[in-house]
Structures are given as C-alpha cells and as structure tokens.
Amino acid sequence: MFIGLISDSHIAWPEQSWPSQIKEKLRGVDLILHAGDIWIPWVLDELETIAPVLAAQGDDDLESDIGEDKRIVKRQVLSYEGVDIWVQHIKPRYAQIDPSYQVNYYTVNRQAQEVIVPPDVIVFGHSHFAEIENFKSTLLINPGSPTLPQYLPKLGTVGLLTIRAGKVDAKLIPLE
C-alpha cells in the first residue's frame, strides 16, 4: 500500500494557486490522507484525480465551507495490511497515545478507565512543520504544508507512507 500524505493546504478558492508539484509527487499512490485545514472540498476533488481521498477536519475547516462531505471526519481510524492508522488534525499529547506516560508530574485522568490501544501510525498537521517522530511503538508524521510551510507562502512538503507486509516506511517530500 502506497499512501500520499498532505495537510494544511489552505486553499480558499479553486482559482488560487495549486502547486502542480503536488500531483507529480503523489502520482502512483493508492490513497491520499489529508490531515485537515482543507478549507474547501475542491481540494479533495483535485486530489481525487490522483487517488481516493480521506480527510480529517482541521480547526480552520468551517462546516459552512466543507458542508457534509463524507470524506471528512474529525478523526479517520483506518487499518491497512495489519497497520492501524489515525488521521487527525492536531498532534496528540503523548499521554493520549500511552496513558502511563507522565509529563511534569501530571498523569492522565484514569477515572474514565478507557483502554487506549495506540495505533501504529498517526498522521497529523496543524503546525505547518514537517516532521517524523517515533514515540514508543507509534510513528507520528506531519507532512507539513504544501502551500504554507512554517507559515511562509512558498512551496512546502507532502509525505509518503509505504506499508508492506506490516512494515511502515515514511518519507517527507519537498515540492521544489
């Protein structure tokens, strides 16, 4: 399974500049996951000319703009080839992935007694900073923004996730 990753596209109208490099870099993927701040469904339609698309709703994705698009939910929970994937807009705190993790003498409220089974991969956005990080057994990947990396109006990055025989490989791809 070959998955394209994108986040924080921040496209306000179809005529706004859509980098052609996005299609070039994501060509050949089986699926595209968008981690939010889509702004308008046209972005997903454009990505869907490459491969099927699923998305997480970003904090800037107003329901009045995205409507009831079935491709967009608060958090996508997926499984491919035995690899569990969450797609959400904001990076979870480590304690949300592993309730036993302690930070600065604070622990997760255990009153709910909810058992959290962390996924193998979490795709997120929001910060506009591309990163790949391993936390315990979870791979966290932020593909950055293709149009506004580090909040600068220039070409940014997308990500690629390869799943083969239960193994995961992630890469960040510059659009320049």
Secondary structure in CASP SS format (residue, H / E / C, confidence):
PFRMAT SS
TARGET T0000
AUTHOR 0000-0000-0000
METHOD secondary structure of the structure
MODEL  1
M C 1.00
F E 1.00
I E 1.00
G E 1.00
L E 1.00
I E 1.00
S C 1.00
D C 1.00
S C 1.00
H C 1.00
I C 1.00
A C 1.00
W C 1.00
P C 1.00
E C 1.00
Q C 1.00
S C 1.00
W C 1.00
P C 1.00
S H 1.00
Q H 1.00
I H 1.00
K H 1.00
E H 1.00
K H 1.00
L H 1.00
R C 1.00
G C 1.00
V C 1.00
D C 1.00
L E 1.00
I E 1.00
L E 1.00
H E 1.00
A C 1.00
G C 1.00
D C 1.00
I C 1.00
W C 1.00
I C 1.00
P C 1.00
W H 1.00
V H 1.00
L H 1.00
D H 1.00
E H 1.00
L H 1.00
E C 1.00
T C 1.00
I C 1.00
A C 1.00
P C 1.00
V E 1.00
L E 1.00
A E 1.00
A E 1.00
Q C 1.00
G C 1.00
D C 1.00
D C 1.00
D C 1.00
L C 1.00
E H 1.00
S H 1.00
D H 1.00
I H 1.00
G C 1.00
E C 1.00
D C 1.00
K C 1.00
R C 1.00
I E 1.00
V E 1.00
K C 1.00
R C 1.00
Q E 1.00
V E 1.00
L E 1.00
S E 1.00
Y E 1.00
E C 1.00
G C 1.00
V E 1.00
D E 1.00
I E 1.00
W E 1.00
V E 1.00
Q C 1.00
H C 1.00
I C 1.00
K C 1.00
P C 1.00
R C 1.00
Y H 1.00
A H 1.00
Q H 1.00
I H 1.00
D C 1.00
P C 1.00
S C 1.00
Y C 1.00
Q C 1.00
V E 1.00
N C 1.00
Y C 1.00
Y E 1.00
T C 1.00
V C 1.00
N C 1.00
R C 1.00
Q C 1.00
A C 1.00
Q C 1.00
E C 1.00
V C 1.00
I C 1.00
V C 1.00
P C 1.00
P C 1.00
D C 1.00
V E 1.00
I E 1.00
V E 1.00
F C 1.00
G C 1.00
H C 1.00
S C 1.00
H C 1.00
F C 1.00
A C 1.00
E E 1.00
I E 1.00
E E 1.00
N E 1.00
F E 1.00
K C 1.00
S C 1.00
T E 1.00
L E 1.00
L E 1.00
I E 1.00
N E 1.00
P C 1.00
G C 1.00
S C 1.00
P C 1.00
T C 1.00
L C 1.00
P H 1.00
Q H 1.00
Y H 1.00
L C 1.00
P C 1.00
K C 1.00
L C 1.00
G C 1.00
T E 1.00
V E 1.00
G E 1.00
L E 1.00
L E 1.00
T E 1.00
I E 1.00
R E 1.00
A C 1.00
G C 1.00
K E 1.00
V E 1.00
D E 1.00
A E 1.00
K E 1.00
L E 1.00
I E 1.00
P E 1.00
L C 1.00
E C 1.00
END
